[in-house]
Amino acid sequence: MALMPVADALNSILDGIQPLPVEDVALDDALHRTLARDIAARRTQPPAPMSAMDGYAVRTHDARAGARLTVIGESAAGRPFTGQVADGQAVRIFTGGVVPDGADTIAIQEDVIREGNTITLSEAVPAPRHVRKAGLDFREGDVLLRGGTRLSDRDLSLAASMNHPTLPVHRKPRIAILATGDELVMPGSQPGPGQIIYSNAYAIRALLRNSGAETIDLGIARDTLEETRAAIRRAEELGADILITTGGASVGEHDLVKPSFEAEGIDIKFWKIALRPGKPMMHGRKGAMSVIGLPGNPSSSYVCSFVFVVPLIRALSGRAHVAHCIEPAILGHDLPANDHRQEYMRARIDINGNGAAVATTVDHQDSSLLNNLSAADVLLIRPPLAPAAPAGTRCDIIRLPA
């Protein structure tokens, strides 16, 4: 049976996916959430002309070197002067103070000599200066945050300034993670003969949470249909939007994930893709729940989670763009020709003397190795049947989360 291309597999996973329902959250809870709709300013900022400096608000035609003006009041942030500035007059003003009616420029205090209520300008103000016009930042009704935006820390300050105490965002996807295998024991345990420490979920959970999901730990299911099926039902009961299994996705007698999926009525969309690492990955659906069966090897499970599950999280979260950002780099060493599978090689990035990113693959690409996965900064993409490439050749990379 022909292996499914990576692009087709991703399209299958994303097919028909709709953003999750909307909820309003406080600004402090909105970081990295996805905005559900466009947000317009509820006010104008600044709401009136404001001084950008400490000094004196005067009329431009009075702002001549040697001009003597009478100080008639003071304007500070939050305490505006309510009168009007006439010819020959000035108002003491502080940064953030409203520029009073009649004045249109600021003589900074370093250029002013004051004696009692009289000031003398030692320098001319050549034109209206140091005044932040009303609406300089934005005006009421301006749409400043677009639906589909993953909210940054700066976005939260902008929303607050727009007078929004809460924001409408899509609910976080809930992802249940199930490990399978008699050989797995938890960190801190003493492995018995043939056993290994369970490690995959720690990177995967962190990756998924960093991508905007909530995770549910279903623990380890032993190699029985009963335990695996019970865990699948548990994911449904907990309202998981995505169920991820690790291990047991191959074809051996103890690989029970596929028969468990089938026994629980999961509609399997594909099994096995033209990918290295991660060939045995499978995908299915049961109602609204997407199901991803990951390989058990650590690099395979992580790469598949990054390549396929992260875009799925983005789609469920309502992100405007779900695809990974592919960047150009140059090869740091020769690479042999590739076979029929698309390869995601773990690599490090350095910057050469010309400022270009140079990608050098880690020494061993074996899918069981965690040390080299941890050392990688990027995935270097090798298309199917790519010819041999010498050092210095252009290549494509995807940066891994820091």
C-alpha positions in Angstrom: 0.0 0.0 0.0 1.4 3.4 -1.0 2.3 5.7 1.9 0.3 8.9 2.2 2.4 12.1 1.4 2.9 14.5 4.4 0.9 17.3 2.8 -2.1 15.0 2.2 -1.9 13.7 5.8 -2.0 17.2 7.2 -4.9 18.1 4.9 -6.8 15.1 6.1 -6.2 16.1 9.8 -7.4 19.6 9.2 -10.3 18.7 6.9 -13.6 20.1 8.3 -12.0 21.4 11.5 -13.9 24.4 12.9 -12.8 26.8 15.7 -13.9 25.9 19.2 -16.6 28.0 20.9 -16.0 31.5 22.1 -15.6 32.7 25.7 -14.8 36.1 27.2 -11.7 36.2 29.4 -10.1 38.9 31.5 -7.0 40.5 29.9 -4.7 38.8 32.4 -6.0 35.4 31.1 -5.9 36.2 27.4 -2.1 35.9 26.7 -1.6 33.6 23.7 -5.3 33.0 23.3 -6.8 33.5 19.9 -9.1 36.4 19.4 -12.5 35.3 18.1 -13.5 38.5 16.3 -12.2 42.0 15.3 -11.9 44.4 18.2 -12.5 48.2 17.8 -11.3 51.0 20.0 -13.9 52.3 22.4 -12.2 55.6 22.9 -9.7 58.0 21.2 -6.1 57.9 22.4 -4.9 60.4 23.4 -8.4 61.8 24.0 -7.1 65.4 23.7 -3.8 67.1 22.7 -1.2 66.2 25.3 2.2 67.5 26.1 5.2 65.2 25.4 7.5 67.3 27.6 7.7 69.3 30.8 7.6 73.0 30.0 5.1 75.7 29.2 2.2 75.7 26.8 2.2 78.8 24.6 0.9 80.1 21.3 3.3 79.6 18.4 3.4 83.3 17.4 4.5 84.1 21.0 7.3 81.5 21.0 10.2 83.8 20.0 13.6 84.0 21.6 13.4 86.7 24.3 9.6 86.7 24.5 8.3 87.5 28.0 5.0 85.7 28.9 2.7 85.6 32.0 2.1 82.2 33.6 -1.7 82.0 34.3 -2.0 78.4 35.5 -0.9 74.8 35.5 -1.8 71.6 33.6 -0.6 68.2 34.9 -1.6 64.7 33.9 -5.1 64.2 35.1 -5.5 67.8 36.2 -6.0 70.0 33.1 -6.1 73.8 33.1 -9.7 74.8 32.3 -9.1 78.3 31.0 -7.8 79.6 27.7 -4.3 80.9 26.7 -4.3 84.3 25.1 -1.6 86.4 23.5 1.4 86.9 25.9 0.3 84.1 28.2 1.6 80.6 29.1 0.5 77.6 31.2 3.0 75.5 33.2 2.6 72.0 31.8 3.9 68.6 32.6 4.3 65.5 30.4 0.9 63.9 29.9 -0.9 67.2 30.7 -3.7 68.4 28.4 -2.6 71.3 26.2 -5.0 74.1 27.1 -7.2 75.9 24.5 -5.4 78.6 22.7 -1.9 77.1 23.1 -0.5 74.9 20.3 3.2 74.4 21.2 5.4 73.6 24.2 8.5 75.5 25.2 10.5 73.0 27.2 11.6 74.0 30.6 15.3 73.9 29.8 14.7 76.8 27.3 12.8 79.0 29.8 13.9 81.3 32.6 11.1 81.9 35.2 10.9 84.8 37.6 7.7 84.6 39.7 4.8 84.4 37.2 6.8 85.6 34.3 8.9 83.5 31.9 11.4 84.5 29.3 12.1 82.2 26.4 15.8 81.7 25.8 15.2 79.7 22.6 12.5 80.1 19.9 10.1 77.3 19.3 10.3 77.0 15.5 6.9 75.4 15.0 4.3 73.5 17.1 6.4 71.0 19.0 6.2 68.4 21.7 2.4 68.1 21.3 0.8 64.7 20.9 -2.3 65.3 18.9 -5.7 63.8 19.8 -6.0 60.4 18.2 -2.3 60.1 17.5 -2.4 56.5 18.6 -5.9 55.6 17.5 -9.4 56.9 17.3 -12.7 55.5 18.6 -14.0 52.9 16.2 -10.6 52.0 14.7 -10.2 48.2 14.4 -6.8 47.5 15.9 -6.9 43.8 16.8 -8.2 41.3 14.2 -10.0 38.0 14.8 -7.6 35.1 14.4 -4.7 36.9 16.1 -2.8 35.0 18.8 -2.6 37.7 21.5 0.8 38.9 22.5 1.7 40.7 25.7 1.7 44.0 23.7 -1.7 43.2 22.4 -3.1 43.0 25.9 -1.8 46.6 26.7 -3.4 47.8 23.5 -6.7 46.2 24.3 -6.6 47.8 27.8 -5.9 51.2 26.2 -8.8 50.6 23.9 -11.0 50.2 27.0 -11.6 46.5 26.8 -11.4 44.8 30.2 -12.2 41.4 28.6 -11.7 39.8 25.2 -13.6 37.2 23.2 -11.3 34.2 22.5 -11.8 30.7 21.4 -11.8 28.0 24.0 -8.5 26.1 24.4 -8.4 22.7 22.8 -8.4 19.9 25.4 -5.9 17.1 24.5 -5.8 13.8 26.2 -2.5 11.9 26.0 -2.3 8.2 26.5 0.9 6.1 26.5 0.8 2.4 25.7 3.2 -0.4 26.4 4.2 -2.9 29.1 7.8 -1.7 28.8 7.1 1.8 30.2 7.8 2.9 33.7 7.6 6.4 35.2 10.7 8.6 35.8 12.2 7.9 39.2 11.3 4.2 39.0 13.8 1.4 38.7 13.2 -0.2 35.3 13.0 -4.0 35.3 14.4 -6.2 32.6 13.4 -4.9 29.1 11.7 -1.8 30.6 12.4 1.9 29.7 11.6 5.2 31.3 8.5 6.9 29.9 9.6 10.2 28.5 7.7 11.1 25.4 4.7 12.8 27.1 6.8 15.4 28.9 8.0 17.1 25.7 4.7 16.6 23.9 2.6 18.1 26.8 4.9 21.1 27.0 4.8 21.5 23.2 1.0 21.4 23.2 0.5 23.7 26.1 3.0 26.2 24.5 0.8 26.0 21.4 -2.3 27.0 23.3 -3.9 23.7 24.4 -4.9 22.2 27.8 -3.6 18.6 28.3 -5.1 15.6 30.1 -2.7 12.9 31.3 -4.4 9.4 30.8 -1.3 7.6 32.1 0.0 4.4 30.7 -2.2 1.6 29.3 -0.7 -1.9 29.4 -0.7 -4.0 26.2 -4.2 -5.2 26.4 -7.2 -4.3 24.3 -9.3 -3.8 27.4 -7.0 -1.2 29.0 -6.4 0.7 25.7 -10.1 0.8 24.9 -11.0 1.9 28.4 -8.6 4.8 28.1 -10.1 5.9 24.8 -13.5 5.9 26.4 -12.1 8.0 29.3 -10.8 10.6 26.8 -14.4 10.9 25.4 -15.9 11.2 28.9 -13.5 14.0 29.7 -14.5 15.9 26.6 -11.2 15.7 24.8 -11.1 17.5 21.5 -8.0 15.5 20.5 -6.8 12.1 21.8 -3.1 11.4 21.3 -1.7 7.9 21.8 2.0 7.2 21.9 3.4 3.8 20.9 1.6 0.6 19.7 1.0 2.1 16.3 3.0 -0.4 14.3 2.1 -3.9 13.1 3.5 -6.2 15.8 1.3 -8.6 17.8 1.6 -6.2 20.8 0.7 -3.1 18.8 -2.9 -2.8 19.9 -3.7 0.9 19.1 -5.2 0.3 15.7 -7.4 -2.6 16.7 -8.5 -0.6 19.8 -9.4 2.4 17.6 -11.4 0.2 15.4 -13.2 -1.6 18.3 -14.2 1.8 19.7 -15.7 3.0 16.4 -13.0 5.4 15.5 -13.0 6.1 11.7 -9.4 5.7 10.7 -8.5 8.2 7.9 -5.0 7.0 7.3 -2.3 4.8 8.7 1.3 5.1 7.7 2.7 8.2 5.9 5.7 8.9 3.7 7.6 10.6 6.6 10.9 10.1 8.4 10.7 9.9 11.4 7.1 8.9 12.0 6.0 6.5 9.3 3.5 4.5 11.4 1.5 7.5 12.5 -2.3 7.2 12.2 -5.2 9.5 12.3 -9.0 9.1 12.8 -12.1 10.7 14.1 -14.9 9.8 16.5 -17.6 12.4 16.4 -15.9 15.8 17.1 -12.8 14.1 18.6 -9.7 13.9 16.4 -7.5 11.0 17.2 -3.7 10.8 16.5 -1.8 7.6 17.0 1.9 8.6 17.3 4.9 6.2 17.0 6.6 5.3 20.2 10.1 6.4 19.4 10.8 9.8 21.1 12.0 11.7 18.0 9.2 10.3 15.9 6.5 11.1 18.4 7.8 14.7 18.9 8.3 15.4 15.2 4.8 14.1 14.4 3.3 16.2 17.2 5.0 19.3 16.0 4.3 18.8 12.3 0.7 17.7 12.6 -0.8 18.3 16.0 0.4 21.9 16.4 -1.4 23.1 13.2 -4.5 21.2 14.4 -4.4 23.1 17.7 -4.1 26.4 15.8 -7.1 25.5 13.7 -9.3 24.6 16.7 -8.1 27.8 18.4 -9.3 29.9 15.5 -5.9 31.1 14.4 -5.8 32.9 11.1 -2.7 31.1 10.0 -2.1 27.5 11.0 0.9 26.4 8.9 4.4 26.4 10.3 6.7 29.2 9.0 9.3 27.7 6.6 12.5 29.7 6.5 15.5 29.5 4.2 18.9 28.4 5.4 22.1 27.0 3.9 23.5 23.6 4.5 26.5 23.4 6.8 27.6 20.1 5.3 27.0 17.7 2.4 23.8 15.6 2.5 23.1 12.4 0.5 20.1 11.9 -1.8 16.8 11.2 0.0 14.4 8.3 -0.6 10.7 8.5 -1.2 9.9 9.7 2.3 9.9 13.4 3.3 12.4 13.8 6.1 12.5 16.2 9.0 16.1 16.1 10.1 17.0 17.5 13.5 19.6 20.2 13.1 21.4 23.1 14.8 21.5 26.7 13.5 24.5 29.0 13.4 24.9 32.4 11.8 27.8 32.8 9.4 29.8 36.0 8.8 27.3 37.1 6.1 24.4 36.9 8.6 22.9 33.8 6.9 21.5 30.9 8.9 23.5 27.7 8.5 21.8 24.4 9.3 24.0 21.5 10.4 22.2 18.2 11.2 23.0 16.4 14.4 25.3 13.5 14.2 22.7 10.7 14.4 19.1 10.9 13.1 17.9 7.6 14.7 14.4 8.2 15.9 15.0 6.7 19.3 17.6 9.3 20.4 16.5 12.1 22.8 19.9 13.7 23.4 20.2 14.8 19.8 16.5 15.9 19.6 17.2 18.1 22.7 20.2 19.6 21.0 18.3 20.6 17.8 17.1 24.1 17.1 15.3 23.4 13.9 13.9 20.7 11.6 15.6 20.6 8.2 13.1 19.5 5.6 14.3 17.1 2.9 11.6 16.6 0.2 11.0 13.1 -1.2 13.6 12.0 -3.7 15.7 15.1 -3.1 19.1 14.8 -4.8 22.4 14.9 -3.0 23.1 18.4 -1.8 26.6 19.9 -1.1 27.4 22.2 1.8 26.3 25.7 0.9 23.1 24.6 -0.8 19.9 26.4 0.1 17.5 24.4 2.3 14.3 24.9 4.2 14.0 24.8 8.0 11.2 25.1 10.6 12.4 26.5 13.9 11.5 24.4 17.0 10.2 26.1 20.1 12.9 27.5 22.4 
